[in-house]
């Protein structure tokens, strides 16, 4: 069995205006029998790597196909420009005086601007990265032609309104222009002429055909790879981890009720007068959007784009009147130890959230779970190794003010828990320490790869656990790195750029490449189907149907919007 026949879980009551509070423990019935032989799901989440950034030149086993830079002829196996290199060319937008998600094009770059260092560890901050030439071809470039696979590189911009522009209605041709002109990470915020220091860093990729990322390449050849998985929200880490935990987007609340954030907390991508695209408020201070109101900054452009889609977006965009959604990064309401840091409406943190989440969902159904975070050590954290916004359940009163907070633990607990398959959690989320996450600027793909190899080896070393386990290896989001994949627009918030997902399991289809359309919420759909659970809420994307692919394009659902439940990765 996957867990003891009798367990104690926390009963949760929702009180008006107070969020979730702890009630008396209750005994549950024997644990739910799973639909599949998978009784343990382990979700390993690295950071900030798009599919093509990592799998650009990966070659599938015989009989399989993959959509990447190599198969599309954009680059060769050696990482040089291919016959269809122009598909990756980057354009320059034309100034219009307002924020646009599909701006007019003024021209193309002759050569790619030299990539920037941004804040990369051990390199000069916000400088051109002199390891790379200043005459790169205008398109994707092989990182390891210029630096070792183990080298630190700069961090592309990856924020909500920027990514919508970079996507450019599916043309994916404004990654460089937006990074250089929108103002995020500016060297001098009040001086657009000083630039952002980004350059063409978003266009880099690793070359598996030349030996980069050998272990991840091996996992993909041995088990099952999804080449049509996506980050669920345009932008960065915080919103995408939140979607992984809820299938939804965080909102601004006051005493548990919808409220308007202070003006300086509202994101404003409208350009400063006299500039092409320098956002009025692109930085960390403003991160909310009131997307039900077309008069709010940046909203009309996205809503107009949604209105032109050949299908109806989920819940007409999924923007509730009076709701202000967090589309970029704010610290969670609670610290790791349960201390509430939300004090007033002006606090620079997300207020405690009250919506259902995967932790309360599993607990109420008697399904055991844990969230293992790198950098948690005993009752404290190592701040250099711990990522607070990668620990999304700390945003909820239902977790942090109840006994469920004990389910948020460190990697030392993962090692201890491996010792007994009967008590190992049914559902586990594992977040590497910051230096091993793969995040550009302070980690590398090599360090993330080593973390995954160590974890998979530990699970395989316990045969009783391994035989009933599936390990999903993915990333929180693309990190702003360019990708050639198709994006399905589901609602106002995304989807975003394509990312990789590998299913490592005795039950995974061997050497299979799955083209089904997925995003992070597909993981929630798998959990719900496997453990016979209902969707989290009426708003959450786990209500969406499984895709029926177009007859002439397996990557596009004919019944859009739709996301799969990952069952196509397995053979039962």
C-alpha positions as CSV (number, residue, x, y, z in Angstrom):
1,X,0.0,0.0,0.0
2,X,1.1,3.6,-0.6
3,X,0.4,4.7,3.0
4,X,-0.9,3.3,6.3
5,X,-4.5,2.2,6.3
6,X,-5.4,4.8,8.9
7,X,-4.0,8.3,9.2
8,X,-4.8,11.6,10.9
9,X,-5.5,14.7,8.8
10,X,-6.4,18.2,9.6
11,X,-10.0,19.2,9.3
12,X,-10.2,22.7,7.7
13,X,-13.0,25.2,8.2
14,X,-13.4,28.3,6.1
15,X,-14.5,31.2,8.3
16,X,-15.8,34.4,6.7
17,X,-13.0,36.9,6.4
18,X,-10.6,34.7,8.3
19,X,-9.3,32.2,5.8
20,X,-8.7,28.6,6.9
21,X,-8.3,27.8,10.6
22,X,-7.4,24.6,12.3
23,X,-10.1,22.4,13.7
24,X,-9.9,19.1,15.5
25,X,-8.0,16.2,13.7
26,X,-10.2,13.6,12.2
27,X,-9.5,10.0,11.2
28,X,-9.9,9.2,7.5
29,X,-10.9,6.0,5.8
30,X,-8.2,3.8,4.2
31,X,-6.2,5.7,1.6
32,X,-7.8,6.0,-1.9
33,X,-6.7,3.3,-4.3
34,X,-5.0,4.8,-7.3
35,X,-6.4,4.5,-10.8
36,X,-2.9,3.5,-12.1
37,X,-0.1,1.5,-10.6
38,X,1.6,4.8,-9.7
39,X,1.1,5.2,-5.9
40,X,3.9,7.8,-5.5
41,X,4.3,10.9,-7.6
42,X,7.5,13.0,-7.2
43,X,7.5,16.4,-9.0
44,X,11.0,17.9,-9.3
45,X,11.0,21.5,-10.3
46,X,14.1,23.3,-11.6
47,X,14.2,26.9,-12.8
48,X,14.2,29.0,-15.8
49,X,14.9,26.8,-18.8
50,X,12.8,26.8,-22.0
51,X,12.4,23.6,-24.0
52,X,14.7,24.8,-26.9
53,X,17.1,26.4,-24.4
54,X,17.8,22.8,-23.2
55,X,16.6,20.4,-25.9
56,X,17.4,22.4,-29.0
57,X,19.5,19.7,-30.7
58,X,18.3,16.6,-28.9
59,X,17.6,13.7,-31.3
60,X,14.8,11.3,-30.4
61,X,14.9,7.5,-30.5
62,X,14.0,5.7,-33.8
63,X,10.4,6.0,-34.6
64,X,9.8,9.1,-32.5
65,X,9.8,12.8,-33.5
66,X,10.4,16.0,-31.6
67,X,9.8,19.7,-32.3
68,X,13.0,21.6,-31.6
69,X,15.5,23.9,-33.3
70,X,17.2,20.9,-35.0
71,X,14.1,19.2,-36.4
72,X,12.8,22.6,-37.7
73,X,16.1,23.3,-39.5
74,X,16.7,26.4,-37.5
75,X,20.1,25.1,-36.3
76,X,22.4,22.2,-37.2
77,X,23.6,19.5,-34.9
78,X,26.7,21.6,-34.3
79,X,24.6,24.5,-33.3
80,X,25.3,26.6,-36.4
81,X,22.5,28.4,-38.3
82,X,20.4,26.0,-40.3
83,X,18.5,26.3,-43.6
84,X,15.5,27.8,-41.7
85,X,17.5,30.0,-39.4
86,X,15.2,33.0,-40.3
87,X,12.4,31.4,-38.2
88,X,14.4,32.5,-35.1
89,X,15.2,36.0,-36.3
90,X,14.5,38.9,-33.9
91,X,12.8,42.1,-35.0
92,X,12.6,45.6,-33.7
93,X,9.3,47.0,-32.7
94,X,7.9,50.4,-33.8
95,X,6.9,53.0,-31.2
96,X,3.2,53.7,-31.0
97,X,2.9,55.6,-27.7
98,X,1.0,52.8,-26.0
99,X,1.6,49.2,-24.8
100,X,0.9,46.6,-27.5
101,X,1.2,42.8,-27.5
102,X,1.6,42.8,-31.3
103,X,3.4,46.0,-32.1
104,X,4.2,47.1,-35.6
105,X,7.7,46.0,-36.8
106,X,10.3,48.7,-37.7
107,X,12.9,46.3,-39.0
108,X,15.2,43.4,-38.0
109,X,18.5,43.2,-36.1
110,X,21.4,42.9,-38.5
111,X,23.3,41.0,-35.8
112,X,22.2,39.9,-32.3
113,X,23.3,42.4,-29.6
114,X,26.0,41.0,-27.4
115,X,24.5,39.0,-24.5
116,X,24.6,40.8,-21.1
117,X,25.9,39.5,-17.8
118,X,22.9,40.9,-15.9
119,X,23.7,39.8,-12.3
120,X,25.6,36.6,-13.1
121,X,27.7,35.2,-10.3
122,X,31.4,36.1,-10.7
123,X,30.9,38.4,-13.6
124,X,30.7,42.3,-13.8
125,X,27.2,43.3,-13.2
126,X,25.0,44.7,-16.1
127,X,27.8,44.6,-18.6
128,X,28.2,43.2,-22.1
129,X,29.4,39.6,-21.7
130,X,32.8,39.7,-23.4
131,X,33.0,36.0,-23.6
132,X,30.5,36.2,-26.5
133,X,31.1,38.1,-29.8
134,X,29.4,41.3,-30.7
135,X,28.4,40.0,-34.2
136,X,26.3,37.0,-33.4
137,X,23.9,36.0,-36.2
138,X,20.4,37.3,-35.6
139,X,18.8,34.2,-34.1
140,X,19.5,31.4,-31.6
141,X,23.1,30.9,-30.7
142,X,25.0,27.9,-29.1
143,X,26.1,29.0,-25.6
144,X,28.8,26.3,-25.4
145,X,30.6,27.5,-28.5
146,X,31.9,30.3,-26.3
147,X,31.8,29.1,-22.7
148,X,31.9,25.7,-21.0
149,X,28.7,23.8,-20.2
150,X,29.4,24.4,-16.6
151,X,29.7,28.2,-16.9
152,X,27.3,30.8,-15.4
153,X,25.5,33.0,-17.9
154,X,23.2,36.0,-17.7
155,X,19.5,36.0,-16.8
156,X,16.9,37.0,-19.5
157,X,14.0,39.2,-18.5
158,X,11.0,37.0,-17.6
159,X,8.0,39.1,-16.6
160,X,4.3,39.1,-17.5
161,X,3.7,42.0,-19.8
162,X,7.2,41.6,-21.3
163,X,6.6,38.0,-22.2
164,X,3.2,38.8,-23.9
165,X,5.1,41.3,-26.1
166,X,8.0,38.9,-26.8
167,X,5.5,36.2,-27.9
168,X,4.1,38.8,-30.4
169,X,0.9,36.9,-31.2
170,X,2.8,33.7,-32.0
171,X,5.7,35.1,-34.0
172,X,8.1,35.0,-31.1
173,X,10.2,37.6,-32.8
174,X,10.5,40.4,-30.1
175,X,12.4,38.7,-27.3
176,X,15.5,40.8,-27.8
177,X,13.8,44.1,-28.5
178,X,11.5,43.9,-25.4
179,X,14.4,42.8,-23.2
180,X,16.4,45.8,-24.3
181,X,13.7,48.4,-24.3
182,X,11.1,47.7,-21.6
183,X,13.2,48.9,-18.7
184,X,13.2,45.9,-16.3
185,X,16.7,45.5,-14.8
186,X,17.6,48.9,-16.1
187,X,21.1,50.1,-15.3
188,X,19.6,53.6,-14.6
189,X,15.9,53.4,-14.2
190,X,15.3,57.1,-15.1
191,X,17.6,57.0,-18.1
192,X,16.3,54.8,-21.0
193,X,19.4,55.7,-22.9
194,X,21.5,53.6,-20.5
195,X,19.6,50.5,-21.4
196,X,18.9,47.3,-19.5
197,X,22.1,45.4,-20.1
198,X,20.2,42.4,-21.5
199,X,21.4,42.3,-25.1
200,X,20.6,39.0,-26.8
201,X,21.0,36.8,-23.8
202,X,17.5,35.2,-24.3
203,X,18.5,33.6,-27.6
204,X,21.1,31.2,-26.2
205,X,20.7,27.4,-26.2
206,X,22.6,24.3,-25.1
207,X,23.7,21.6,-27.6
208,X,22.7,18.1,-26.5
209,X,23.9,16.8,-29.9
210,X,27.4,18.0,-29.0
211,X,27.3,16.5,-25.5
212,X,25.6,19.2,-23.3
213,X,23.3,18.0,-20.5
214,X,24.1,14.3,-21.1
215,X,22.1,12.9,-18.2
216,X,18.9,14.8,-19.0
217,X,19.3,13.7,-22.6
218,X,19.7,10.1,-21.4
219,X,16.6,10.3,-19.3
220,X,14.6,11.6,-22.2
221,X,15.8,8.7,-24.4
222,X,15.2,6.1,-21.8
223,X,11.8,7.3,-20.4
224,X,9.1,9.6,-21.8
225,X,9.6,13.3,-22.8
226,X,6.8,15.8,-23.3
227,X,7.8,18.3,-26.0
228,X,4.6,20.3,-25.7
229,X,4.5,21.3,-22.1
230,X,4.3,25.0,-21.1
231,X,4.6,27.4,-18.2
232,X,1.0,28.3,-17.3
233,X,1.4,32.0,-16.8
234,X,3.4,34.5,-18.9
235,X,6.3,35.8,-16.7
236,X,8.3,34.4,-13.9
237,X,8.7,32.1,-11.0
238,X,6.1,33.3,-8.4
239,X,3.1,33.2,-10.6
240,X,4.0,29.8,-12.2
241,X,4.7,28.1,-8.8
242,X,1.4,29.4,-7.6
243,X,-0.3,27.9,-10.7
244,X,1.4,24.6,-9.9
245,X,-0.2,24.7,-6.5
246,X,-3.6,26.0,-7.4
247,X,-4.3,26.0,-11.1
248,X,-5.0,29.7,-10.5
249,X,-3.5,33.1,-10.0
250,X,-3.0,34.9,-6.7
251,X,-5.2,37.9,-5.8
252,X,-4.9,41.0,-3.6
253,X,-7.0,40.6,-0.5
254,X,-7.8,42.7,2.6
255,X,-9.2,40.7,5.5
256,X,-9.8,37.8,3.1
257,X,-11.9,39.9,0.6
258,X,-11.0,41.3,-2.8
259,X,-9.5,44.8,-2.6
260,X,-7.6,47.3,-4.7
261,X,-3.8,47.4,-4.1
262,X,-2.1,50.7,-3.6
263,X,-1.3,52.4,-6.9
264,X,2.4,51.8,-6.5
265,X,1.8,48.1,-6.5
266,X,0.1,48.1,-9.9
267,X,2.1,47.1,-12.9
268,X,2.1,49.7,-15.7
269,X,3.6,48.7,-19.0
270,X,2.5,51.8,-20.8
271,X,5.6,53.5,-22.3
272,X,7.1,56.6,-20.9
273,X,6.5,59.6,-23.1
274,X,9.1,59.9,-25.8
275,X,10.3,56.3,-25.6
276,X,9.6,53.3,-27.8
277,X,8.7,50.8,-25.1
278,X,10.2,51.9,-21.7
279,X,7.5,50.8,-19.2
280,X,6.2,53.3,-16.7
281,X,6.4,50.7,-14.0
282,X,8.3,47.5,-15.0
283,X,10.1,46.8,-11.7
284,X,9.5,44.8,-8.6
285,X,7.3,47.4,-6.9
286,X,4.3,47.1,-9.3
287,X,3.1,43.5,-9.9
288,X,-0.7,43.5,-9.8
289,X,-3.1,43.9,-12.7
290,X,-6.9,44.5,-12.7
291,X,-7.5,42.6,-15.9
292,X,-11.3,42.7,-15.8
293,X,-11.1,46.5,-16.4
294,X,-9.8,47.5,-19.9
295,X,-8.9,50.9,-18.7
296,X,-6.2,49.6,-16.4
297,X,-2.5,49.8,-17.6
298,X,-1.7,47.2,-20.3
299,X,-5.0,45.4,-20.0
300,X,-6.8,46.5,-23.2
301,X,-4.0,45.3,-25.4
302,X,-4.2,41.7,-24.1
303,X,-8.1,41.7,-24.0
304,X,-8.2,42.9,-27.6
305,X,-5.8,40.0,-28.5
306,X,-8.0,37.5,-26.7
307,X,-11.1,38.8,-28.5
308,X,-9.5,38.0,-31.9
309,X,-8.7,34.4,-31.1
310,X,-10.6,31.8,-33.3
311,X,-11.9,30.2,-30.1
312,X,-13.3,31.4,-26.7
313,X,-10.7,31.6,-23.9
314,X,-11.3,29.9,-20.6
315,X,-14.0,31.7,-18.7
316,X,-13.7,34.7,-21.1
317,X,-10.2,35.4,-19.8
318,X,-10.7,34.3,-16.1
319,X,-10.6,37.8,-14.8
320,X,-13.1,38.5,-12.0
321,X,-14.5,42.0,-11.6
322,X,-12.9,43.7,-8.7
323,X,-10.0,41.3,-8.6
324,X,-6.3,42.4,-8.8
325,X,-4.1,39.5,-9.8
326,X,-0.4,39.1,-8.9
327,X,1.4,38.4,-12.2
328,X,5.0,38.8,-11.0
329,X,7.0,38.1,-7.9
330,X,6.1,39.2,-4.4
331,X,7.3,37.4,-1.2
332,X,4.7,35.1,0.4
333,X,2.5,36.2,3.3
334,X,4.3,34.0,5.8
335,X,7.9,33.3,6.4
336,X,9.1,29.7,6.4
337,X,8.3,29.3,10.2
338,X,4.7,30.6,10.0
339,X,5.4,34.2,11.0
340,X,2.9,36.5,9.3
341,X,4.7,39.4,7.5
342,X,1.6,40.9,6.0
343,X,0.8,43.9,8.1
344,X,-1.0,46.6,6.1
345,X,-2.3,47.2,2.6
346,X,1.1,48.8,1.8
347,X,3.1,45.7,2.8
348,X,5.4,44.6,-0.1
349,X,4.2,41.0,0.3
350,X,1.2,39.0,-1.0
351,X,-1.7,38.9,1.5
352,X,-2.6,35.5,2.9
353,X,-4.5,33.6,0.2
354,X,-7.8,31.7,0.9
355,X,-8.4,29.7,-2.4
356,X,-8.1,25.9,-2.5
357,X,-4.7,24.5,-3.1
358,X,-3.1,21.1,-3.7
359,X,-2.1,20.7,-0.1
360,X,-5.6,21.2,1.4
361,X,-7.1,19.2,-1.5
362,X,-4.9,16.2,-0.8
363,X,-5.2,16.4,3.0
364,X,-9.0,16.6,2.9
365,X,-9.1,13.4,0.7
366,X,-6.7,11.5,3.0
367,X,-3.8,11.5,0.4
368,X,-0.4,12.1,2.0
369,X,1.9,14.8,0.7
370,X,4.9,16.9,1.4
371,X,6.7,19.9,-0.2
372,X,10.5,19.4,0.1
373,X,12.4,22.7,-0.4
374,X,16.1,23.0,-0.8
375,X,17.6,25.4,1.8
376,X,15.1,24.4,4.6
377,X,17.3,23.1,7.4
378,X,15.6,21.8,10.5
379,X,13.4,24.6,11.8
380,X,15.2,27.3,9.8
381,X,16.5,28.2,6.3
382,X,19.8,28.9,4.6
383,X,18.8,32.1,2.9
384,X,21.4,31.6,0.1
385,X,19.9,28.2,-0.7
386,X,16.2,28.7,0.0
387,X,13.8,30.2,-2.5
388,X,10.7,31.6,-0.8
389,X,8.7,32.2,-3.9
390,X,9.4,28.5,-4.9
391,X,7.5,27.5,-1.7
392,X,4.0,28.6,-2.8
393,X,2.0,27.0,0.0
394,X,3.6,29.5,2.4
395,X,1.1,31.9,0.9
396,X,-1.9,30.2,2.5
397,X,-3.4,30.6,6.0
398,X,-4.9,27.1,5.4
399,X,-1.4,25.7,5.5
400,X,0.6,28.1,7.6
401,X,-1.8,28.4,10.5
402,X,-2.7,24.7,10.7
403,X,-0.9,21.4,11.2
404,X,-0.4,21.2,7.5
405,X,2.6,23.5,7.9
406,X,4.5,20.4,9.1
407,X,4.3,19.1,5.5
408,X,6.7,21.9,4.3
409,X,10.1,20.4,5.0
410,X,13.7,20.3,3.8
411,X,15.6,17.9,1.6
412,X,17.0,16.1,4.6
413,X,13.5,14.9,5.3
414,X,13.3,13.6,1.8
415,X,16.3,11.4,2.4
416,X,14.8,10.1,5.7
417,X,11.4,9.5,4.2
418,X,12.8,7.3,1.4
419,X,13.5,4.6,3.9
420,X,9.9,3.3,4.0
421,X,7.8,3.0,0.9
422,X,4.8,2.3,3.0
423,X,4.9,5.8,4.6
424,X,6.6,7.8,1.8
425,X,4.2,10.5,0.7
426,X,1.8,9.8,-2.1
427,X,2.5,13.2,-3.7
428,X,5.8,15.0,-3.3
429,X,7.1,18.3,-4.7
430,X,10.9,18.7,-4.6
431,X,12.6,22.1,-5.2
432,X,16.4,22.1,-5.4
433,X,18.5,24.6,-3.4
434,X,19.1,27.8,-5.4
435,X,22.7,26.9,-6.5
436,X,21.4,23.6,-7.9
437,X,18.2,24.8,-9.5
438,X,19.5,25.6,-13.0
439,X,18.5,29.2,-12.7
440,X,20.8,31.4,-14.9
441,X,23.0,33.9,-13.1
442,X,23.3,31.9,-9.9
443,X,23.2,28.2,-11.1
444,X,23.8,26.2,-14.2
445,X,22.1,23.4,-16.2
446,X,25.0,21.2,-15.1
447,X,24.2,21.8,-11.4
448,X,20.5,21.0,-11.9
449,X,21.3,17.9,-13.9
450,X,23.5,16.7,-11.0
451,X,20.7,17.3,-8.5
452,X,18.2,15.3,-10.7
453,X,20.7,12.4,-11.2
454,X,21.3,12.2,-7.4
455,X,17.5,12.2,-6.7
456,X,16.6,9.6,-9.3
457,X,19.5,7.3,-8.1
458,X,18.2,7.6,-4.5
459,X,14.7,6.5,-5.5
460,X,15.9,3.7,-7.7
461,X,17.9,2.4,-4.8
462,X,14.7,1.6,-3.0
463,X,13.0,-1.1,-5.2
464,X,9.8,-1.2,-3.2
465,X,9.3,2.5,-3.8
466,X,10.7,2.7,-7.3
467,X,8.2,0.1,-8.7
468,X,5.2,2.3,-7.8
469,X,6.7,5.7,-8.5
470,X,6.7,8.3,-11.2
471,X,9.2,11.2,-11.1
472,X,8.3,14.2,-13.2
473,X,11.3,16.4,-14.0
474,X,10.4,19.9,-15.2
475,X,11.1,23.6,-14.6
476,X,9.0,26.4,-13.1
477,X,9.1,28.5,-16.3
478,X,11.3,29.3,-19.3
479,X,13.3,32.1,-17.6
480,X,12.6,34.3,-20.6
481,X,14.7,32.1,-22.9
482,X,13.5,31.9,-26.5
483,X,11.6,28.8,-27.7
484,X,10.2,27.8,-31.1
485,X,7.1,26.0,-29.7
486,X,3.5,26.9,-30.2
487,X,1.7,28.5,-27.3
488,X,-2.0,28.0,-26.7
489,X,-3.6,31.1,-25.2
490,X,-5.9,29.8,-22.5
491,X,-6.9,33.0,-20.7
492,X,-5.6,36.5,-19.8
493,X,-2.6,35.0,-17.9
494,X,-1.2,32.5,-20.4
495,X,-0.1,29.9,-21.3
496,X,3.5,31.0,-21.6
497,X,6.6,29.6,-23.2
498,X,7.3,25.9,-23.7
499,X,9.3,24.0,-21.1
500,X,10.5,20.4,-20.9
501,X,8.9,17.6,-18.8
502,X,10.4,14.1,-18.4
503,X,8.5,11.3,-16.8
504,X,11.0,8.9,-15.1
505,X,9.2,5.7,-14.0
506,X,9.0,2.0,-14.6
507,X,5.6,2.9,-16.0
508,X,6.8,5.6,-18.4
509,X,6.6,4.8,-22.1
510,X,10.2,3.9,-23.0
511,X,11.9,6.3,-25.4
512,X,8.6,8.0,-26.2
513,X,8.0,11.7,-27.1
514,X,4.5,12.9,-26.2
515,X,3.1,15.8,-28.3
516,X,0.0,16.3,-26.2
517,X,-0.5,19.9,-25.0
518,X,0.3,20.2,-21.3
519,X,1.1,22.9,-18.7
520,X,1.7,22.8,-15.0
521,X,-2.0,22.3,-14.3
522,X,-1.6,19.0,-16.2
523,X,0.3,17.8,-13.1
524,X,-2.8,18.7,-11.0
525,X,-5.0,16.9,-13.4
526,X,-2.9,13.8,-13.2
527,X,-3.1,13.9,-9.4
528,X,-6.8,14.3,-9.5
529,X,-7.4,11.5,-12.0
530,X,-5.0,9.1,-10.3
531,X,-6.4,9.7,-6.8
532,X,-10.0,10.3,-8.0
533,X,-10.2,13.9,-6.9
534,X,-12.5,16.8,-8.1
535,X,-11.0,20.0,-9.6
536,X,-9.8,22.5,-7.1
537,X,-12.3,25.2,-7.8
538,X,-14.6,26.5,-10.6
539,X,-11.9,29.0,-11.6
540,X,-9.0,26.6,-11.7
541,X,-7.7,25.3,-15.0
542,X,-8.0,21.7,-14.0
543,X,-11.6,22.0,-15.3
544,X,-10.3,22.2,-18.8
545,X,-10.8,19.1,-21.1
546,X,-8.1,16.9,-22.3
547,X,-6.9,18.0,-25.8
548,X,-8.2,16.5,-29.0
549,X,-5.3,17.2,-31.4
550,X,-5.8,18.8,-34.8
551,X,-5.6,16.2,-37.6
552,X,-2.7,18.0,-39.3
553,X,-0.9,19.3,-36.1
554,X,-0.6,17.1,-33.0
555,X,0.7,20.1,-31.0
556,X,-2.5,22.2,-31.3
557,X,-5.7,21.1,-29.5
558,X,-8.7,21.2,-31.8
559,X,-10.9,21.8,-28.8
560,X,-9.0,24.8,-27.4
561,X,-8.6,25.7,-24.7
562,X,-7.6,22.3,-23.4
563,X,-4.7,20.7,-21.5
564,X,-3.8,17.1,-21.0
565,X,-3.5,15.0,-17.8
566,X,-0.1,13.5,-18.5
567,X,-1.6,10.0,-19.0
568,X,-0.1,9.9,-22.5
569,X,3.4,9.6,-20.9
570,X,2.7,6.2,-19.4
571,X,1.9,2.7,-20.4
572,X,-0.3,0.8,-17.9
